[in-house]
Structures are given as structure tokens and as C-alpha cells.
Amino acid sequence: MNDRYDAGYGETSYELVGYDEYGQPMYRQVPSQQIPQQAYDPYGQQQGYGYDPYAQGGQQQTPAYDPYDTGQQAPTAAYDTGRQAPVHDPYGTGTYAQQEGAGTAAPYDPYGQTATSGQQPRVAEQTAYIPQQAGPPEADEETEAPARPQRDYHTEQFAFVEEPDADSEDVIDWLNFTENRTERREEAKRRARSRLVALVVVLALTAVGGVGYLWYAGKLPGLSSSDESKAGTTTASAAQKRDVIVVHLHDTAQGGTSTVLLVDNTTTKQGTTVLLPNSLVVTTDDGTTTTLAKSVDEDGSEGTRQALDTVLGTDIEGTWRLDTPYLQNLVDLVGNIEVDTDTAVPDPDAKKKGQAPLVNKGEDQTLSGKMAVAYATYRAEGEAQNAQLERFGQVMQGVLRKVSSDAQGATVTVQTLAQILDPSLTEKDLGAFLAKLADLAKGGDYKTALLPVQADGTLSAEAGASVVKDVLGGTAKSPDKDAVVSVSVQNASGTKANTEDARVVLLNGGFTFLEAGTPSGTQSTSKVLYADAAEKENATEVAKTLGLPTSAVKKGTVTANADVAVVLGQDYEPSTS
């Protein structure tokens, strides 16, 4: 195939010989006698010199590739190295197609400065940018044929090797990102495992601690009463911590006292008011025995506190003497109280009988200070002293429900009373103690218990176990009942209430009361009898205590369980109305 292009300088023929590695056609020049015109430039390269990257053929000339072709048609001299154009050799084996009439291989001339003879026309000064391509790798000098010419390479031909590849950097960045993300995932997994292990440990410790607390507090389900007895309930009860104070209510209007213990079990979070009957027999400092009522009157707070610690096995921390006027002020300070009253109480200041009662019987009765005092000290005709004692316990629990649960607030209430307290119990200590009990009373963790006392004023191990051991954490140690003078009372006065009155008087006098019943008839005069001459002195003392003349003391028959016997006649004058 022959293509011809006439540039005005003659006619030149080209023949297609193949395609280069970029898919561009390659031609060879057909020799002619006259080159009347410029060789055909199929790519419009009209500037610069022809470019022969191999320049090892005969008379072949390859038109230069101009990627910046401006479209100008400036004449360009034909480039002829006088060598045959090489056949494309992509593997650099050094084999080139030889054309007829090819001359010897000329040195590589990239700028076409060794064109064929004749003056070359001057071309434009702008040189076309020709992308360089690395030739085939050079063979080892020892094995390469010497006929292959030494090529003259330039740095710009390998510029593409030095240029960084954006894609390669992207790959590196992606690898770094992937590696960092994997490390973060592994680190997150390690942290998650550590947190899980820590959570399991905390839950296990919490469970063990909860079970231990329930076991220590005796609230662990599944433990029967037999199991508790085997584990040693007495020891566990004694190991509990309790704060105890004794309260003595002094009735300044009618006389007499009432005694209770306020107990705060800080281990089980339980508050209790323990009612102590006046007939309880205690031992004095000199070793003699007496009743609780007489001990309060004669031995005072310090002696009574020590006597109670001995008989109950407790550790009382202080004594609070609460006279009835202070009780009235205390109820008014806390803003009245609510009590379920068990009886109607008449107004002690009423001038006429039949007036409306001061305190009505019923549930949730609101009591002022005056009403609370009247209810706490009221004892109906022929009624046992324990009934009045239980009413006092109701009033105390009602007061605790209204006292501030804040220690500072409760202390201010105590200070406002302006009492002269026992030295062992300061206003601050009493306020803090009452605040704790108030918190328990408001939460429903408070109760009232009566200490069971036998007719002779002593405590049996069985009767006192439920209160002495469980509530107070002590051990009943009642003195020998033979050490107390026991008095049996038979009421022949015709007035039923005289029996209870005599009982109270005797108990307050330090004697043990034994009821002997009521005879069929009445007697005009009272008698005090003794069977043993050794008991004459005690019989005389009983007569004085009951307000009877010494002439009433006589030797006579006395029951086996008593030391002195009393028969109340119509001349007996009760101490209380």
C-alpha cells in the first residue's frame, strides 16, 4: 500500500509496515529520485522534527507525534537517517526487519539533526512534546552481540518511572485504614471482655454479701426454727447491738410512778418499748430486795438503773425522768398525737360528775398534752396497774411517731422542754436517740412488749425469755423470792377496789403481793397476822405501809406461801380514789 503526500518539495512514497506498541501505524519511506513535497503526516505533526525512537533501520522516517498540535501547516523537513525503520520489537530481542537498500545503522538521533543531505528548511521554534518510551532492556555485555549499537538514553525518557502513582498511595492508605480498623475492633473486643469479667465479679460479690447479710440478720429463707436453735440463737441474739434507756413517769398530781425501757436494736433495725411492772423484785446496793416502785422512790435513778441491769442482764445507758408536766409539754411540742384508746377517761378537773369525758374511747383519737397525761396515768377502780402501764406505753409510741427523725430537730425539742436531765444522759444524746426511734416508729418497725412478772414479783426463765432474751438480749436473774417479804391479802371490806389499792401500796413498799380472794362476809376491822415470831417485825411494817394501826398486828394463821397475812376490813382507807 502506497500513500503519497505532496508538500511542494517533491513526491515521497510511504509503505505501511506494521503498528507500534501503542497501536499507531508505522510506515517506511520508499526511495525516489525526487522529493517534490513534504511526506504525508497522518497525525498532523507540522512542528518539530520527526521522531524515530529506535532509529536503526535504513531510510525509514517516522513522523513525529505532536499531542499539542495547533493545526498550523508550517513546512517541516523530512527526516531521513538513512537507516531502515525497525520492526516493532516489544521484547527487546534485537531482531529488526531489514529493508532493501538499507544502509548501516546510524546513531540514535532523537531530534532529527542528521537528516538526508540538502539544506533543511527552518522550522518553528516550538518543539513538540514527544512522550518518551523506554527501549528494550540492554543485554549483558558479555552475552550481547557487539553489533548492537549503544543507545543514548535520557532521564526524561523514564520520567514516568519516577512519578508517584496515585493509585499506589490509595492502596497504601486503604491498607493502613484496614489495619487500624482491625486493631480498633480487637481492642474493643478486649475492653468488652474485661468489662464483662468485672461485671460478673461485682455481681458475684454482691450476691455473696447479700446472702451473708441475710444469714447474719437471721432472714435467710429456708432456715427453720430447729435450724436456728442448732446454730445457737442465744449467741446471735446476744451479739446484736442495742441502745437502751429507762424512762420513769412521775405522776405529780396523784403520786406513783410508771417505768418503761426504750430499746433501739441497731442490728435488726427494730425499736421496742418494754413495760416494767412496779411489782418486779430487784436487789438494792446493800444486797436487800425491794420492788421496782419502791426502788424508784428511795434509791433514785442511779440505784434503780443498776438494780435493773442486775435483774435483767442489760446495759442501760441512761435514765430519763419524765414528770407529767413535761410529758404534757412534749406532746404539745410535737403537735398532738394519735392513739387507739381502750377506755374513756374523765376530766380530772371536772367539778361535777357526769360531764363529758376528757378522752373518748376509740381508734385514732387525737390527744393534746393534757389528754395524753390523763390517759397515760389513768387506772380505773379495781383495775390492775399493768393496764395503766400499757396506756403509758401507747402514749410513748404516739410521741415517737411525731418526733423529728432528724437528730438536730429532736435535740431542739428536748432542749425546749428545759428539763434537768440525769447526768448520764445529755440533751444531745437523748435527742439523737429519740430521732432514731422516731424513724423506726414512722416506718412501722416499732412495738410494745410487757415484761411478764409472776405474782411474787420474780421472773421465771420461761416467762421472761421472750422479752428478756429476745428483746433485751439479757438473762433473767431474779433474786431469791424468799428474800422478799410476801404478803397475802384477803378483801373483807366489801369494796372490790380495795384489793388492787392494797396491792399497789404493798408493791410500792417493797413487799410481794399475793391475792387470797374474798370471804363470804365483811369485817369491820382489818387484821395483820404473822405465824412465826420472827415475822412480827415484818408484820408491823406491813401495817404501817397499808395505813393500819399497830394494834391490828396479831399472831395467827398464815398460808404456807406467805410470810404475813392481811384481812382488809371496812376501816381500810384506800390510798387512791
TORNU-591224 format. One record per residue (C-alpha): residue in one letter; y, x, z. Coordinates in steps of 0.2 Angstrom, whole numbers, always signed. Example, Ala and Ser with C-alpha at 12.3 -4.5 7.8 and 13.67 -1.06 7.14 Angstrom:
<atoms>
<res A, py -22, px +62, pz +39> .
<res S, py -5, px +68, pz +36> .
</atoms>
This chain:
<atoms>
<res M, py +0, px +0, pz +0> .
<res N, py +17, px +7, pz -5> .
<res D, py +34, px +2, pz +1> .
<res R, py +49, px +8, pz -6> .
<res Y, py +67, px +8, pz +1> .
<res D, py +82, px +14, pz -9> .
<res A, py +96, px +21, pz +2> .
<res G, py +106, px +28, pz -13> .
<res Y, py +99, px +45, pz -12> .
<res G, py +83, px +43, pz -22> .
<res E, py +67, px +34, pz -20> .
<res T, py +54, px +38, pz -7> .
<res S, py +37, px +30, pz -5> .
<res Y, py +28, px +27, pz +11> .
<res E, py +10, px +23, pz +14> .
<res L, py +3, px +13, pz +29> .
<res V, py -9, px +25, pz +38> .
<res G, py -13, px +15, pz +55> .
<res Y, py -5, px +9, pz +71> .
<res D, py +1, px +19, pz +86> .
<res E, py -5, px +15, pz +104> .
<res Y, py +9, px +3, pz +106> .
<res G, py +4, px -7, pz +91> .
<res Q, py +18, px -1, pz +79> .
<res P, py +14, px +3, pz +61> .
<res M, py +13, px +21, pz +56> .
<res Y, py +17, px +27, pz +38> .
<res R, py +16, px +43, pz +29> .
<res Q, py +28, px +49, pz +15> .
<res V, py +22, px +50, pz -2> .
<res P, py +29, px +66, pz -11> .
<res S, py +40, px +63, pz -25> .
<res Q, py +52, px +73, pz -37> .
<res Q, py +67, px +65, pz -31> .
<res I, py +73, px +55, pz -16> .
<res P, py +86, px +44, pz -23> .
<res Q, py +88, px +34, pz -7> .
<res Q, py +85, px +33, pz +12> .
<res A, py +67, px +30, pz +17> .
<res Y, py +64, px +12, pz +22> .
<res D, py +67, px +9, pz +41> .
<res P, py +56, px -6, pz +46> .
<res Y, py +64, px -6, pz +63> .
<res G, py +82, px -5, pz +59> .
<res Q, py +85, px +13, pz +66> .
<res Q, py +100, px +19, pz +57> .
<res Q, py +106, px +30, pz +70> .
<res G, py +99, px +47, pz +76> .
<res Y, py +86, px +57, pz +69> .
<res G, py +68, px +52, pz +65> .
<res Y, py +56, px +55, pz +79> .
<res D, py +39, px +62, pz +77> .
<res P, py +30, px +63, pz +94> .
<res Y, py +16, px +74, pz +88> .
<res A, py +24, px +82, pz +73> .
<res Q, py +8, px +91, pz +67> .
<res G, py +5, px +83, pz +50> .
<res G, py +10, px +88, pz +33> .
<res Q, py +25, px +80, pz +25> .
<res Q, py +24, px +64, pz +36> .
<res Q, py +40, px +57, pz +44> .
<res T, py +40, px +43, pz +56> .
<res P, py +56, px +33, pz +58> .
<res A, py +64, px +34, pz +75> .
<res Y, py +63, px +19, pz +86> .
<res D, py +80, px +13, pz +92> .
<res P, py +79, px +0, pz +106> .
<res Y, py +99, px -1, pz +106> .
<res D, py +100, px -5, pz +88> .
<res T, py +118, px -11, pz +84> .
<res G, py +114, px -16, pz +67> .
<res Q, py +125, px -3, pz +58> .
<res Q, py +119, px +4, pz +42> .
<res A, py +125, px +22, pz +44> .
<res P, py +115, px +33, pz +32> .
<res T, py +103, px +44, pz +40> .
<res A, py +95, px +59, pz +33> .
<res A, py +76, px +59, pz +30> .
<res Y, py +67, px +68, pz +42> .
<res D, py +53, px +79, pz +35> .
<res T, py +44, px +93, pz +44> .
<res G, py +34, px +97, pz +30> .
<res R, py +18, px +93, pz +40> .
<res Q, py +6, px +80, pz +39> .
<res A, py +8, px +65, pz +50> .
<res P, py -5, px +64, pz +64> .
<res V, py -18, px +51, pz +65> .
<res H, py -16, px +42, pz +82> .
<res D, py -27, px +51, pz +94> .
<res P, py -27, px +42, pz +111> .
<res Y, py -40, px +53, pz +119> .
<res G, py -31, px +69, pz +115> .
<res T, py -46, px +77, pz +106> .
<res G, py -35, px +87, pz +95> .
<res T, py -43, px +80, pz +78> .
<res Y, py -30, px +74, pz +66> .
<res A, py -31, px +67, pz +49> .
<res Q, py -27, px +79, pz +35> .
<res Q, py -17, px +73, pz +20> .
<res E, py -17, px +80, pz +3> .
<res G, py -4, px +93, pz +1> .
<res A, py -1, px +95, pz +20> .
<res G, py +7, px +111, pz +25> .
<res T, py +4, px +121, pz +40> .
<res A, py +9, px +113, pz +57> .
<res A, py +26, px +116, pz +62> .
<res P, py +33, px +117, pz +80> .
<res Y, py +37, px +101, pz +88> .
<res D, py +54, px +96, pz +84> .
<res P, py +59, px +80, pz +93> .
<res Y, py +77, px +80, pz +86> .
<res G, py +73, px +82, pz +68> .
<res Q, py +83, px +98, pz +66> .
<res T, py +70, px +106, pz +54> .
<res A, py +71, px +93, pz +41> .
<res T, py +67, px +97, pz +22> .
<res S, py +78, px +108, pz +13> .
<res G, py +95, px +102, pz +7> .
<res Q, py +111, px +98, pz +17> .
<res Q, py +108, px +84, pz +29> .
<res P, py +121, px +71, pz +30> .
<res R, py +131, px +69, pz +46> .
<res V, py +125, px +55, pz +57> .
<res A, py +134, px +45, pz +70> .
<res E, py +136, px +55, pz +87> .
<res Q, py +127, px +41, pz +97> .
<res T, py +109, px +47, pz +99> .
<res A, py +96, px +33, pz +100> .
<res Y, py +87, px +31, pz +116> .
<res I, py +69, px +35, pz +112> .
<res P, py +56, px +32, pz +126> .
<res Q, py +45, px +47, pz +129> .
<res Q, py +26, px +47, pz +129> .
<res A, py +15, px +60, pz +137> .
<res G, py +4, px +68, pz +124> .
<res P, py -14, px +71, pz +126> .
<res P, py -18, px +82, pz +141> .
<res E, py -19, px +101, pz +137> .
<res A, py -37, px +108, pz +136> .
<res D, py -41, px +123, pz +147> .
<res E, py -35, px +139, pz +140> .
<res E, py -52, px +146, pz +140> .
<res T, py -60, px +132, pz +130> .
<res E, py -46, px +126, pz +120> .
<res A, py -46, px +131, pz +101> .
<res P, py -32, px +144, pz +99> .
<res A, py -27, px +135, pz +83> .
<res R, py -19, px +120, pz +93> .
<res P, py -1, px +124, pz +95> .
<res Q, py +8, px +125, pz +112> .
<res R, py +18, px +109, pz +115> .
<res D, py +35, px +110, pz +122> .
<res Y, py +36, px +95, pz +134> .
<res H, py +52, px +90, pz +143> .
<res T, py +55, px +82, pz +160> .
<res E, py +62, px +66, pz +153> .
<res Q, py +46, px +63, pz +144> .
<res F, py +37, px +60, pz +161> .
<res A, py +51, px +51, pz +169> .
<res F, py +40, px +35, pz +171> .
<res V, py +28, px +45, pz +182> .
<res E, py +42, px +49, pz +195> .
<res E, py +49, px +32, pz +195> .
<res P, py +43, px +22, pz +210> .
<res D, py +33, px +7, pz +206> .
<res A, py +40, px -9, pz +215> .
<res D, py +23, px -17, pz +214> .
<res S, py +15, px -2, pz +224> .
<res E, py +28, px -4, pz +238> .
<res D, py +25, px -23, pz +239> .
<res V, py +6, px -19, pz +241> .
<res I, py +10, px -7, pz +255> .
<res D, py +22, px -19, pz +263> .
<res W, py +8, px -33, pz +262> .
<res L, py -5, px -21, pz +269> .
<res N, py +7, px -17, pz +284> .
<res F, py +10, px -35, pz +286> .
<res T, py -8, px -39, pz +286> .
<res E, py -12, px -25, pz +298> .
<res N, py +2, px -31, pz +310> .
<res R, py -3, px -49, pz +310> .
<res T, py -21, px -44, pz +313> .
<res E, py -16, px -34, pz +328> .
<res R, py -5, px -48, pz +335> .
<res R, py -19, px -60, pz +333> .
<res E, py -31, px -48, pz +343> .
<res E, py -18, px -46, pz +356> .
<res A, py -15, px -64, pz +358> .
<res K, py -34, px -67, pz +360> .
<res R, py -34, px -53, pz +373> .
<res R, py -20, px -62, pz +383> .
<res A, py -28, px -79, pz +381> .
<res R, py -44, px -72, pz +388> .
<res S, py -35, px -63, pz +403> .
<res R, py -26, px -80, pz +407> .
<res L, py -42, px -89, pz +406> .
<res V, py -51, px -77, pz +418> .
<res A, py -36, px -78, pz +430> .
<res L, py -36, px -97, pz +430> .
<res V, py -54, px -98, pz +434> .
<res V, py -52, px -86, pz +448> .
<res V, py -37, px -96, pz +455> .
<res L, py -47, px -112, pz +454> .
<res A, py -62, px -104, pz +462> .
<res L, py -52, px -98, pz +477> .
<res T, py -43, px -115, pz +479> .
<res A, py -60, px -124, pz +479> .
<res V, py -67, px -112, pz +492> .
<res G, py -51, px -113, pz +503> .
<res G, py -51, px -132, pz +502> .
<res V, py -69, px -133, pz +507> .
<res G, py -66, px -121, pz +521> .
<res Y, py -51, px -131, pz +527> .
<res L, py -61, px -147, pz +527> .
<res W, py -76, px -139, pz +536> .
<res Y, py -64, px -132, pz +549> .
<res A, py -55, px -148, pz +551> .
<res G, py -72, px -157, pz +553> .
<res K, py -68, px -168, pz +537> .
<res L, py -81, px -161, pz +526> .
<res P, py -91, px -176, pz +519> .
<res G, py -110, px -176, pz +522> .
<res L, py -109, px -170, pz +540> .
<res S, py -117, px -182, pz +551> .
<res S, py -114, px -184, pz +570> .
<res S, py -130, px -174, pz +573> .
<res D, py -125, px -160, pz +562> .
<res E, py -108, px -159, pz +571> .
<res S, py -117, px -159, pz +588> .
<res K, py -128, px -145, pz +582> .
<res A, py -113, px -135, pz +576> .
<res G, py -105, px -136, pz +593> .
<res T, py -92, px -149, pz +593> .
<res T, py -86, px -144, pz +610> .
<res T, py -81, px -127, pz +605> .
<res A, py -72, px -134, pz +589> .
<res S, py -63, px -146, pz +600> .
<res A, py -58, px -133, pz +612> .
<res A, py -52, px -121, pz +599> .
<res Q, py -39, px -134, pz +592> .
<res K, py -21, px -131, pz +597> .
<res R, py -12, px -144, pz +607> .
<res D, py +5, px -146, pz +614> .
<res V, py +6, px -157, pz +630> .
<res I, py +20, px -163, pz +641> .
<res V, py +19, px -175, pz +656> .
<res V, py +31, px -190, pz +657> .
<res H, py +35, px -198, pz +674> .
<res L, py +44, px -215, pz +673> .
<res H, py +53, px -219, pz +689> .
<res D, py +57, px -237, pz +692> .
<res T, py +74, px -235, pz +702> .
<res A, py +75, px -254, pz +704> .
<res Q, py +58, px -259, pz +711> .
<res G, py +51, px -242, pz +715> .
<res G, py +35, px -235, pz +709> .
<res T, py +30, px -223, pz +695> .
<res S, py +20, px -223, pz +679> .
<res T, py +13, px -207, pz +671> .
<res V, py +8, px -203, pz +653> .
<res L, py +4, px -187, pz +644> .
<res L, py +11, px -184, pz +626> .
<res V, py -1, px -174, pz +616> .
<res D, py +3, px -166, pz +599> .
<res N, py -13, px -159, pz +591> .
<res T, py -6, px -147, pz +578> .
<res T, py -23, px -143, pz +571> .
<res T, py -29, px -161, pz +567> .
<res K, py -11, px -167, pz +565> .
<res Q, py -14, px -181, pz +577> .
<res G, py -2, px -187, pz +591> .
<res T, py -8, px -197, pz +606> .
<res T, py -1, px -205, pz +622> .
<res V, py -13, px -203, pz +636> .
<res L, py -11, px -216, pz +650> .
<res L, py -15, px -209, pz +668> .
<res P, py -18, px -222, pz +681> .
<res N, py -10, px -220, pz +698> .
<res S, py -27, px -221, pz +707> .
<res L, py -33, px -204, pz +699> .
<res V, py -38, px -192, pz +713> .
<res V, py -30, px -175, pz +712> .
<res T, py -30, px -160, pz +723> .
<res T, py -14, px -153, pz +731> .
<res D, py -9, px -135, pz +733> .
<res D, py -16, px -134, pz +751> .
<res G, py -33, px -140, pz +745> .
<res T, py -32, px -158, pz +751> .
<res T, py -34, px -173, pz +740> .
<res T, py -22, px -187, pz +735> .
<res T, py -19, px -199, pz +722> .
<res L, py -8, px -196, pz +707> .
<res A, py +5, px -209, pz +713> .
<res K, py +7, px -200, pz +730> .
<res S, py +7, px -183, pz +722> .
<res V, py +22, px -188, pz +711> .
<res D, py +32, px -194, pz +726> .
<res E, py +28, px -180, pz +738> .
<res D, py +23, px -164, pz +728> .
<res G, py +36, px -167, pz +714> .
<res S, py +34, px -162, pz +695> .
<res E, py +28, px -144, pz +698> .
<res G, py +14, px -148, pz +710> .
<res T, py +9, px -163, pz +700> .
<res R, py +8, px -154, pz +684> .
<res Q, py -3, px -140, pz +692> .
<res A, py -14, px -154, pz +700> .
<res L, py -17, px -162, pz +683> .
<res D, py -21, px -146, pz +675> .
<res T, py -34, px -144, pz +688> .
<res V, py -42, px -161, pz +687> .
<res L, py -41, px -162, pz +668> .
<res G, py -43, px -144, pz +662> .
<res T, py -27, px -145, pz +652> .
<res D, py -12, px -134, pz +650> .
<res I, py +3, px -145, pz +652> .
<res E, py +19, px -136, pz +646> .
<res G, py +32, px -146, pz +654> .
<res T, py +37, px -161, pz +664> .
<res W, py +50, px -175, pz +658> .
<res R, py +56, px -186, pz +672> .
<res L, py +62, px -202, pz +664> .
<res D, py +71, px -213, pz +676> .
<res T, py +73, px -231, pz +670> .
<res P, py +92, px -230, pz +667> .
<res Y, py +88, px -215, pz +655> .
<res L, py +75, px -225, pz +646> .
<res Q, py +87, px -239, pz +643> .
<res N, py +100, px -227, pz +636> .
<res L, py +86, px -218, pz +625> .
<res V, py +81, px -235, pz +617> .
<res D, py +99, px -239, pz +613> .
<res L, py +102, px -222, pz +606> .
<res V, py +88, px -224, pz +593> .
<res G, py +94, px -241, pz +588> .
<res N, py +81, px -253, pz +597> .
<res I, py +63, px -253, pz +595> .
<res E, py +49, px -265, pz +588> .
<res V, py +34, px -269, pz +600> .
<res D, py +20, px -281, pz +599> .
<res T, py +22, px -289, pz +616> .
<res D, py +7, px -296, pz +626> .
<res T, py +17, px -306, pz +638> .
<res A, py +34, px -315, pz +641> .
<res V, py +45, px -305, pz +653> .
<res P, py +58, px -315, pz +664> .
<res D, py +75, px -308, pz +666> .
<res P, py +76, px -299, pz +682> .
<res D, py +94, px -303, pz +684> .
<res A, py +92, px -322, pz +682> .
<res K, py +99, px -332, pz +696> .
<res K, py +88, px -347, pz +693> .
<res K, py +70, px -349, pz +689> .
<res G, py +65, px -357, pz +673> .
<res Q, py +78, px -348, pz +662> .
<res A, py +73, px -341, pz +645> .
<res P, py +63, px -325, pz +646> .
<res L, py +71, px -309, pz +643> .
<res V, py +57, px -303, pz +632> .
<res N, py +46, px -315, pz +622> .
<res K, py +28, px -314, pz +618> .
<res G, py +23, px -310, pz +600> .
<res E, py +22, px -297, pz +586> .
<res D, py +36, px -286, pz +581> .
<res Q, py +48, px -290, pz +594> .
<res T, py +64, px -281, pz +594> .
<res L, py +68, px -274, pz +611> .
<res S, py +85, px -267, pz +616> .
<res G, py +86, px -254, pz +630> .
<res K, py +87, px -267, pz +644> .
<res M, py +72, px -277, pz +637> .
<res A, py +62, px -261, pz +634> .
<res V, py +64, px -256, pz +653> .
<res A, py +59, px -274, pz +658> .
<res Y, py +44, px -274, pz +648> .
<res A, py +38, px -256, pz +652> .
<res T, py +39, px -259, pz +671> .
<res Y, py +33, px -277, pz +671> .
<res R, py +17, px -282, pz +681> .
<res A, py +13, px -300, pz +684> .
<res E, py +7, px -307, pz +700> .
<res G, py -11, px -301, pz +704> .
<res E, py -11, px -290, pz +688> .
<res A, py -19, px -273, pz +688> .
<res Q, py -7, px -258, pz +687> .
<res N, py -16, px -252, pz +671> .
<res A, py -8, px -267, pz +662> .
<res Q, py +9, px -262, pz +666> .
<res L, py +4, px -244, pz +662> .
<res E, py -1, px -249, pz +644> .
<res R, py +16, px -258, pz +641> .
<res F, py +25, px -242, pz +646> .
<res G, py +14, px -233, pz +633> .
<res Q, py +19, px -246, pz +620> .
<res V, py +37, px -243, pz +623> .
<res M, py +35, px -224, pz +622> .
<res Q, py +26, px -226, pz +605> .
<res G, py +40, px -238, pz +599> .
<res V, py +53, px -225, pz +604> .
<res L, py +44, px -211, pz +595> .
<res R, py +44, px -221, pz +579> .
<res K, py +63, px -222, pz +580> .
<res V, py +67, px -204, pz +585> .
<res S, py +73, px -192, pz +571> .
<res S, py +59, px -182, pz +563> .
<res D, py +72, px -168, pz +562> .
<res A, py +72, px -156, pz +577> .
<res Q, py +91, px -154, pz +577> .
<res G, py +93, px -173, pz +576> .
<res A, py +81, px -176, pz +590> .
<res T, py +89, px -162, pz +601> .
<res V, py +106, px -171, pz +599> .
<res T, py +98, px -187, pz +605> .
<res V, py +91, px -178, pz +620> .
<res Q, py +107, px -170, pz +624> .
<res T, py +117, px -186, pz +623> .
<res L, py +106, px -193, pz +637> .
<res A, py +114, px -180, pz +648> .
<res Q, py +98, px -178, pz +659> .
<res I, py +94, px -164, pz +671> .
<res L, py +78, px -159, pz +665> .
<res D, py +64, px -149, pz +673> .
<res P, py +67, px -130, pz +671> .
<res S, py +51, px -128, pz +662> .
<res L, py +57, px -140, pz +648> .
<res T, py +74, px -137, pz +639> .
<res E, py +83, px -149, pz +629> .
<res K, py +79, px -139, pz +613> .
<res D, py +61, px -138, pz +617> .
<res L, py +60, px -157, pz +621> .
<res G, py +70, px -161, pz +605> .
<res A, py +58, px -151, pz +594> .
<res F, py +43, px -158, pz +602> .
<res L, py +49, px -176, pz +601> .
<res A, py +53, px -173, pz +582> .
<res K, py +35, px -168, pz +578> .
<res L, py +28, px -183, pz +587> .
<res A, py +40, px -194, pz +578> .
<res D, py +34, px -188, pz +562> .
<res L, py +16, px -192, pz +566> .
<res A, py +21, px -209, pz +573> .
<res K, py +30, px -214, pz +557> .
<res G, py +15, px -208, pz +547> .
<res G, py +3, px -218, pz +556> .
<res D, py -6, px -203, pz +564> .
<res Y, py -2, px -208, pz +582> .
<res K, py -12, px -218, pz +595> .
<res T, py -13, px -223, pz +613> .
<res A, py -28, px -220, pz +625> .
<res L, py -31, px -225, pz +643> .
<res L, py -39, px -212, pz +654> .
<res P, py -55, px -220, pz +662> .
<res V, py -54, px -219, pz +681> .
<res Q, py -68, px -226, pz +692> .
<res A, py -64, px -237, pz +707> .
<res D, py -64, px -222, pz +719> .
<res G, py -51, px -213, pz +708> .
<res T, py -63, px -200, pz +701> .
<res L, py -68, px -196, pz +683> .
<res S, py -86, px -196, pz +678> .
<res A, py -92, px -184, pz +665> .
<res E, py -97, px -198, pz +653> .
<res A, py -81, px -209, pz +656> .
<res G, py -69, px -195, pz +654> .
<res A, py -77, px -187, pz +639> .
<res S, py -69, px -197, pz +625> .
<res V, py -52, px -193, pz +632> .
<res V, py -53, px -178, pz +642> .
<res K, py -63, px -168, pz +630> .
<res D, py -59, px -175, pz +613> .
<res V, py -40, px -179, pz +615> .
<res L, py -35, px -166, pz +628> .
<res G, py -48, px -153, pz +624> .
<res G, py -52, px -151, pz +643> .
<res T, py -66, px -154, pz +655> .
<res A, py -66, px -167, pz +669> .
<res K, py -65, px -158, pz +686> .
<res S, py -63, px -172, pz +698> .
<res P, py -63, px -167, pz +717> .
<res D, py -77, px -172, pz +728> .
<res K, py -74, px -191, pz +732> .
<res D, py -79, px -188, pz +750> .
<res A, py -64, px -178, pz +752> .
<res V, py -53, px -193, pz +750> .
<res V, py -52, px -207, pz +762> .
<res S, py -60, px -223, pz +754> .
<res V, py -53, px -240, pz +759> .
<res S, py -62, px -256, pz +756> .
<res V, py -50, px -271, pz +755> .
<res Q, py -55, px -290, pz +758> .
<res N, py -42, px -303, pz +755> .
<res A, py -42, px -317, pz +768> .
<res S, py -23, px -321, pz +767> .
<res G, py -25, px -335, pz +754> .
<res T, py -14, px -326, pz +742> .
<res K, py -23, px -318, pz +727> .
<res A, py -9, px -306, pz +723> .
<res N, py -10, px -298, pz +739> .
<res T, py -26, px -289, pz +734> .
<res E, py -18, px -279, pz +720> .
<res D, py -2, px -276, pz +730> .
<res A, py -13, px -268, pz +744> .
<res R, py -22, px -258, pz +730> .
<res V, py -6, px -251, pz +723> .
<res V, py +1, px -247, pz +741> .
<res L, py -15, px -238, pz +746> .
<res L, py -16, px -228, pz +730> .
<res N, py +2, px -223, pz +732> .
<res G, py -3, px -217, pz +749> .
<res G, py -17, px -206, pz +743> .
<res F, py -31, px -217, pz +748> .
<res T, py -45, px -223, pz +737> .
<res F, py -46, px -242, pz +735> .
<res L, py -62, px -251, pz +735> .
<res E, py -62, px -270, pz +732> .
<res A, py -73, px -280, pz +744> .
<res G, py -69, px -298, pz +737> .
<res T, py -63, px -314, pz +745> .
<res P, py -70, px -323, pz +760> .
<res S, py -73, px -342, pz +761> .
<res G, py -59, px -345, pz +774> .
<res T, py -42, px -337, pz +778> .
<res Q, py -37, px -327, pz +794> .
<res S, py -20, px -327, pz +802> .
<res T, py -20, px -309, pz +807> .
<res S, py -25, px -293, pz +797> .
<res K, py -38, px -280, pz +804> .
<res V, py -41, px -262, pz +800> .
<res L, py -59, px -256, pz +806> .
<res Y, py -67, px -240, pz +807> .
<res A, py -86, px -236, pz +811> .
<res D, py -85, px -218, pz +816> .
<res A, py -73, px -212, pz +830> .
<res A, py -69, px -198, pz +818> .
<res E, py -61, px -210, pz +806> .
<res K, py -50, px -218, pz +819> .
<res E, py -35, px -207, pz +814> .
<res N, py -38, px -211, pz +796> .
<res A, py -38, px -230, pz +800> .
<res T, py -22, px -228, pz +809> .
<res E, py -14, px -220, pz +794> .
<res V, py -20, px -234, pz +783> .
<res A, py -12, px -247, pz +794> .
<res K, py +4, px -238, pz +793> .
<res T, py +3, px -237, pz +774> .
<res L, py +0, px -256, pz +772> .
<res G, py +14, px -260, pz +784> .
<res L, py +2, px -267, pz +798> .
<res P, py +4, px -264, pz +817> .
<res T, py -7, px -251, pz +825> .
<res S, py -14, px -265, pz +836> .
<res A, py -24, px -270, pz +820> .
<res V, py -34, px -254, pz +821> .
<res K, py -51, px -258, pz +829> .
<res K, py -69, px -251, pz +829> .
<res G, py -80, px -262, pz +819> .
<res T, py -92, px -264, pz +804> .
<res V, py -88, px -254, pz +788> .
<res T, py -98, px -254, pz +772> .
<res A, py -108, px -238, pz +768> .
<res N, py -97, px -233, pz +753> .
<res A, py -81, px -234, pz +763> .
<res D, py -73, px -224, pz +777> .
<res V, py -61, px -238, pz +783> .
<res A, py -62, px -257, pz +780> .
<res V, py -46, px -268, pz +779> .
<res V, py -46, px -288, pz +780> .
<res L, py -29, px -295, pz +775> .
<res G, py -23, px -309, pz +785> .
<res Q, py -8, px -321, pz +782> .
<res D, py +3, px -309, pz +792> .
<res Y, py +2, px -297, pz +777> .
<res E, py +18, px -294, pz +769> .
<res P, py +17, px -288, pz +751> .
<res S, py +27, px -273, pz +746> .
<res T, py +32, px -280, pz +729> .
<res S, py +37, px -298, pz +724> .
</atoms>
